[in-house]
């Protein structure tokens, strides 16, 4: 199981759509729009958020290029959605040679939702976004920081069959590059690149999963556990998690529901008109 499984990701996309709708409602007055804007959506996944949320909060004369590093995701999006304003394409935002495939200063807006938690080198990602933006263009980024999922792996680390991975499991965080203060870190990185930071803040999020099985499915998909454990142990760990949650009363587990809390970092930054 990995983040590149479009069917499973799509199953949970309604909750992602709700989260990003809340983000837009929180900051929509802070974005500035002009006519016929060109928008880049980085890490669009199955295309659900682009098609059902981004397009609703974008001017009707704007065009959207929705990109993902996964060919499976892009093919799923193309089969599932057909909107004349949206083009789906492959992109690796960490590509050192990005500008050999994409035009510099091509976009008025760059949106990136629930992606940066998977990226270790955020400076490279933001630098490439900066290069793709037209002068005066803006980025809107939202990603989880401290996450309730982090409570699970220490319990796995104490199970004997995972002894060889004990240290990594104790250290494992939902974010690929954990920070004590994501707001101050992100603000400084953006300023060093040349962005003017308009807003950078956290908001608390709670989302409900209707069963332990749903929890295990999304945990296996979204956590970094598959990066640490080989496939056979990963599958065993998914079964063990089903026991760990009720035994340790994690995530307010009651009546079959699980409630997961995390902080969502929201940032808007603008590329100056003149550098």
Buried (B, 14 or more C-beta within 10 A) or exposed (E): BBBBBBEBBBBBBEBBBEBBBBBBEBBEEEBBBEEEBBBBBBBBBBBBBBBBBBBEBBEEEBBBBBBBBBEBBBBBBBEBBEEEBBEBBEBBBBBEEBBEEBEEBBBBBBBBBBBBBBBEEBEBBBBBBBBBBBEEBBBBBBBBBBBBBBBBBBBBBEBEEBEEBBEBBEEBBBBBBBBEEBBEBBBEBBEEBEBEBBBBBBEEBEBEBEBBEBBBBBBBBBBBBBEBBEEEBBEBBBEBBBEBBBEEEBBEBEEEBBBBBBBBBBBBBBBEEEE
